[in-house]
Amino acid sequence: MLYPLLEDSARAFAHLPAVIDGLRVLTFGELDAAAGRLARTLRAHGIGRGHRVGLHLDKSLEAVVGLLGILRAGAAYVPLDGSAPAWRLEFIARDCELSGVLTTPAWMDTLGSVSSLRCAILVGATPQEWRAEPGGPPTLSWDAALAGPDTSEPSPVEGSPEDLAYILYTSGSTGQPKGVMLSHRAARAFVDWAHAEADIRPGDRVSSHAPLHFDLSILDLFAAVKGGAAIVLVPPALSVFPRELADFIEAQHISVWYSVPSVLTQLVARGELGRHGFRALRTVLFAGEVFPLKYLRRFVQTLPHVRCLNLYGPTETNVCTFQPVGPRELAGTESLPIGQACCGDEVFLLGDDGAEARPGDEGELCVAGPTVMSGYWGMPERTRAVLGPLLGRARAYRTGDRARRDEAGVLHFLGRRDDLVKVRGHRVELSAVEEVLLRHPDVEESAAVTLPDELTGNELRAFVVLRAASAISPQELRMHCAEYLPRYMVPARIDPCRALPKTTTGKKDRVRLQERARELG
């Protein structure tokens, strides 16, 4: 189970800082006590094992207390994207039948109409704002929910490692959100491994950069709690200002950093990392997308004392492979391996012929083991399509990612199945086009997309972010691509832009890029 991690650290490190939110700090003892009081309030409203509680808050002390309090009550937490439109929030709340919600007064009209709610807790509410509406759920202010003595309350008496710990909603290929269900067993398998591999120690400071609805947040929160380390909440606005983010890492004495590569790429390109020694920084982990080698090499060269780890795993498996990264791994390679299995998982490749792929052959990456999800909430058919018996394994998840295993047993990521597009009858990997664009010294970021074309089926387009002083033309960039790519892989049009649009999890937003390409004609 996850909650005992906090109980253990509260006993061992009661006076060490557990959460740092700007100038606000909670010790492990204070965090445990606050989460216990919140759990008591939730239980008083009939919320416990088998229930789901929404967490619709910006990352903050209150959000961390809320998340841990939900778990301590025996329920599962469902983090809701604070920037999501109202229809999506209401869909998720109704879809998984939330029994409770932690939110703000501004969102009560949207979330308070969900009929399954037994309790709503409002952060930042005045007495006039948190009075329950007739016919609505009982509504409390945050202060009222945490009122009461600091008496110790035990973890739920009933509970199983297979109980749901959290549900993370992803976009889904149809646009309808789908809820990925992760059990305590799955989460602990990853958290225990990450704590050991990242060597998280009492007194460390672990960055919490990912939003709570993104699976990277699991390491930030629970591996730090297990190790007696402080969770340092990174203000979201800093991601837009790499120089200020570099200053934050130095000033906060961050020792373990975890984020998507896009953030680290910006730090390398525009953060002026050479201004700081980053003596406290010991381990940097990244996951969620490919780290362009152009910037990864510069990062490793700039911070040679930092141990870097490339983690791989879709939301449905937590993390299932890892690869240490250093000068030796980066020498003479055109792509970064995703390494070998971890967390007790088994990773294998399913060939196009339905048999297990041999070393050197390409196949679909599949995962069996303790970190694999329980399934998609309310989608049994979708679950059966990707999760079940496979090649002698009783239960395995088909990721939809393509990979190859070399003779040394190391896995190499080849891209998504949906990253493969057809242009003039040829198979084209969008990531391959992006990598070639990044080879040009004037290109800081790149993204390739396709648009439907009546004559060719798909037209290949690209967007680039150029260095500030660059005067290179799109035609020169196309000529650069032609030096490395066959003609059919050279983008028909390359458009410079000030910044690539990103999703709320920090990845390239290809949907918005396609919309921009259509607007440009």
Secondary structure, 3 states (H helix, E strand, C coil): CCCHHHHHHHHHCCCCEEEEECCEEEEHHHHHHHHHHHHHHHHHCCCCCCCEEEECCCCCHHHHHHHHHHHHCCCEEEECCCCCCHHHHHHHHHHCCCCEEEECHHHHHHHCCCCCCCEEEECCCCCCCCCCCCCCCCEEEHHHHCCCCCCCCCCCCCCCCCCEEEEEEECCCCCCCEEEEEEHHHHHHHHHHHHHHCCCCCCCEEEECCCCCCCCHHHHHHHHHHHCCEEEECCHHHHHCHHHHHHHHHHCCCCEEEECHHHHHHHHHHCCHHHCCCCCCCEEEECCCCCCHHHHHHHHHHCCCCEEEEEECCHHHCCCEEEEECHHHHCCCCCCCCEEECCCCEEEEECCCCCECCCCCEEEEEEECCCCCCEECCCHHHHHHHEEEECCEEEEEEEEEEEEECCCCCEEEEEEHHHEEEECCEEEEHHHHHHHHHHCCCEEEEEEEEEEECCCEEEEEEEEEECCCCCCCHHHHHHHHHHHCCHHHCCCEEEECCCCCECCCCCECHHHHHHHHHHHC
